Amino acid sequence: MEFFQANIQLREVLVQLLAFLIVFWTLKTLAWKPILKGLDARRERIQNELDKIETAKKEIESLRQEYTAHLQKIDEEARTKIQEAIDEGRRIAREIQEKARTESQATFEKAKENLNLEIAKARLLLRHDIADLTIRISEKVIQEKMTGTKQQEKILELIDELQTSPRQGGLA
């Protein structure tokens, strides 16, 4: 303790203590309040930023939900349009099939009519050929002026000849 009594002077300690208190009071009034205000302002700014971030997170979540709903709506519309296209394709296919049936029926009817006309022509041609044959046979019979049995033989011979004739294609 002697060291403290010899080296420490009470007056210097009081002056230093007084100087410390003056500096402390000056810093408290002049510097401490602005520092606290700056810290409070920074704390408030950080809190505002955190609130903005939270609001942005909520907005992003809302947008994500809207986006998901929009994608589902687009997906449903796409499915609807695909189904409509399928239905339209089936309708067109039915129309084409019906048109093809109608055209084939018309073609069949026309072919049937043409066949009937050809048959009628063939019958008419056959009648003319039979008439020509009858006239030719009659002419040959008259030219021969034969007796009854010889006439009959000649007629049969002419009929056989006409059946094998290349012009007529045969009667059989």
HUWO-V763954 format. One record per run of one state. SS is the DSSP state (H for helix, E for strand, L for the rest). FROM is the first residue (numbers start at 1). TO is the last residue. If there is no record, write none. Layout:
{{SS | FROM | TO} {SS | FROM | TO}}
This chain:
{{L | 1 | 1} {H | 2 | 7} {L | 8 | 9} {H | 10 | 144} {L | 145 | 147} {H | 148 | 163} {L | 164 | 172}}
